[in-house]
Every structure is written in C-alpha cells, then in structure tokens.
Amino acid sequence: MALRSRKRILVLHLAGRYPMGGIGWQAVHYLVGLRRLGHDVFYVEDAGAPPYDPRTRSVVEECAYGVEFLRRTMDRFDLGDRWAYWDQSSGRCHGLDRRDLLRLYGEADALLNLCGATRLREEHLRCPVRMYVETDPVHEQIRLAAGDASTREFLDAHTHHATYGENLGRPGCPIPLPRYGWTATRPPVVLDLWDYRPDPACEVLTTIATLKNVGKDVSYDGETYYWSKDVNFRRFADLPGRTSQPLEMALDTNDPAIRAGFAARGWRLADAYEHSADLDAYTDYVQRSRGELTVAKDIYARTHSGWFSDRSVCYLAAGKPVITQDTGFTKLVPTGRGLFSFDSLEEATAAVQEMNRDYGAHCRAARALAAEYFGSDVVLRDLLATAGL
C-alpha cells in the first residue's frame, strides 16, 4: 500500500474491561488486520466504566487484572507502545500517557468504536471520521425506531455506522434500518494467526458461551426479542440424545441447577473462564475441538438479522467445521461444506452426521470459508472504504 494511503486509526474497545480470550481475539483481528493493510493503529479503552473480573464473575473497582491482560495482549502483537486504558476511578491512564491519548484524538484520521464500547465525548469528536461498528445488532435499531433519545444521541455522535446485522432492512427481516446509512459488515479474522489443525481423533463438538444475558431485551411490532442464548440452548437441550457425538458447552455459570439440567440431557459441561482466561487458553480449546456446535441469541435468530459470530469465525479459521443456528446468514455465506445451519433438532442432527461423512473435506472447507468470507484484508478494506478511507 502506498505511504500516502496510510491512516492513523484508533480502535476503541473493551478487552480490558472484559479481559477474556474471545473478546481479546476480537480486538486483535481488527488491530492486526488494519495494521497489515498499512495503517498506523492504536488500541484505546477510555469508556470509564468499571471492569469485570471473570475470576469472580463480578464487577470490581480495581483494574489491575484487565490492564495486565491488555499489556500482555498488546506486547504479543508488537503494539506495546500503542495502547491506552483510562481508569476513571483513579484518573490514571495505563499504557499511553493521558495527554498523548488526548492529542491522538486530534491527530487521528479515524476511530472505530467497536461494539459501541465508548459513549463518545467532546474529545473524541475532534477525530473527523468516527465509525460505530455494531457487533450486536437489532437492539439499537429497535430503540431508535421507538424514538429513544439516548440511542439517537449516541448514534449521532458518529459519522458512519456499520453492523453485523447484514439482513437488517432487507426482505425476510422485520427490523428496519432507520435514519442512518448503515453499512453491512462481518467479523474479520487474520487467518495466519490460527493454525490449521484438523484432527479426526478429536471427538467433542464444543462452544464457549454466556448462557444468559440481561438488560437488552426489546419489543417491536408486538414481539419481544431476548438478548440471550438461554432461550435457544433450552430449545435444543435434547440434542445430545439424538447423536452419538459428544457435545460440550463451556458455560459462564456455576448455578448447580442449570448445570445439572443440561448434564441430565447428555451435555458435557466445562468452565468458560478456564477456556477463555487468555488468548492461548481460548485458542487451545478451539483447536482441541472437533468443531463447534452452538446456538444464537434469540434477538439475532428470530429476526433473521444475518449476524455471524466472531467465535465461530475462529473455529472456521482453525479448520474446525461449524454447526450453528440459522440467523439468516445463509443468504450471505454458503453452507453445507464446513459450515452448517439449523433451526430444528432434526436439522442439527443431520448436520452432525453430514460433517462426519467426510470430516477432512469439511475441515478444508471451513478454512477456505474463513479466508474467502471473513478474511481481514477484504472485510476491513471494504469497511474503511465506506468511510472514504
């Protein structure tokens, strides 16, 4: 890429606030992917919100654990001098000095507010291109359609808007795209950061999941949509009894009644924190799996939003076939080889059987799908082009 095309881009995210492997990888794929396109990239976390400690599964005041998670992650990818975490409670800025961070807002060509991690303030508005990259679609669109002033204020602070809800506003999806010129995008993956390790000896289909999320259920046109996976995990709870393939969930809950209920139906249960404590633990869990079998949040699936998972993209990149609930992504990405969709117990069972008929071929197809449809060069180049970058 010609030097005159080089842009200074800030990625605002929340990997220090939620220091877990999957969230860390989400940030890395954007940071490394943008850098490989030739850009000068910085990671910024300054929402000021209190951090979450996955070891205690609670919000805490002390940010040391999250800051150390960030430090290790940024050092690993040669970004050790290009990150900042502002701890509002102490007023201290870790990584970059606070004055240098504030200066960056006036010098940068663009900021990507990934996940809507930061509610933009006056200092952020000095950056001329401010893109909201929505990884959790539907919620904001429904609130906007309902006339919610806070949502409109949040979105108005951005100059460009992108969403993983690739079907929003299209036939078959009941959710409109009001007001803004939304760009469809999808989770990027830097392919060579994931070793291709197909292994027929791996028997267990796995997934890592937050079982129940709260606080973002929304209603639209007489329907209530749930921002949680527990609705669909319960719907497909009997799946282990329909296949001889071991199925495992690494869940974030220690509730004995919930775990006993799934175990009684044949699910193997693991601890989400153990397998997502850092990037390596997350990678190891994915690469020791036969593939992924998972469901989607109700809000994504029932609206046919077209959403696709960052986590599932990691499985595909590692050459692990993915069997996942249909969210309407089948209109956008081919299925049947390496990637399977389902919306019934029968379809999920058939997908497991088909994957096993020629496991090696489906592993190769999974890797090829990751490269063609989620490769960071293509996804991020297209995303930046929509903002004139």
Buried (B, 14 or more C-beta within 10 A) or exposed (E): EEEEEEBBBBBBBBBBBBBBBBBBBBBBBBBBBBBBBEBBBBBBBBBEBBBBBBEEEEEBEEBEBBBEBBBBBBEBBEBEEBBBBBBEEEEEBBBBEBEEBBBBBEEBBBBBBBBBBBBBEEBBEBBEBBBBBBBBBBBBBBBBBEEBEEBBEBBEBBBBBBBBBBBBBBEEBBBBBBEBEBBBBBBBBBBEBBEBBBBEEBEBBBBBBBBBBEEBBBEBEEEEBBBBBBBBBBBBBEBBEBBEBBBBBBBBBEEEEBBEEBEEBBBBBBBBBEBBBBBEBBBEBBBBBBBBBBBBBBBBBBBBBBBBBBBBBBBBBBBBBBBBBBBBBBBEBEBEBBBBBBBEBEBBBBBBEBBBEEBEBBBBBBBBBBBEBBBBBBBBBBBBEBBEB
